[in-house]
Amino acid sequence: MNTHGPAPDEAAQGIFQPDILLPSQHADRIGTRRILDGERRLMVAILEDAIDVYRKQAGAQETRKRHLFEDAETWIEDSDPAWIFSFENICAVLDLDPSYIRRGLHDWKREVRARMAANGAQVVRLDTRAAASPVMQRASGDRS
């Protein structure tokens, strides 16, 4: 007599029992979730790229690299949520605090520029609020 559990035939039958899902659980596992995952991955990629450019180019001396930094900084500093892929909207969808991220990036830029000044390098100051770059103007719909 087997006293260690169900008989092998009974255990095998459990494998073929259907899992019971509510309709809302089913939708979460297939259709809707798959679409959102793709959109979320795109938003994560956009955010990662902007932060990467910001951090790498915060002390850039070359014009092209400074413009890359300007574009990233302008996008990050813009608090207008009108554009679906704005910094504010991406943070909202990803459940991130935009002001926390901005503070960290400001600290990063301040440290990079302080190190550059300590090493005698010329620190190029950018006024990103004066005029957005053409790329950011096109992205926001400003065609002036």
Secondary structure, 3 states (H helix, E strand, C coil): CCCCCCCHHHHHHHHCCCCCCCHHHHHHHCHHHHHHHHHHHHHHHHHHHHHHHHHHHCCCCCHHHHHHHHHHHHHHHCCCCCCCCCHHHHHHHCCCCHHHHHHHHHHHHHHHHHHHHHCCCCCCCCCCCCCCCHHHHHHHCCCC
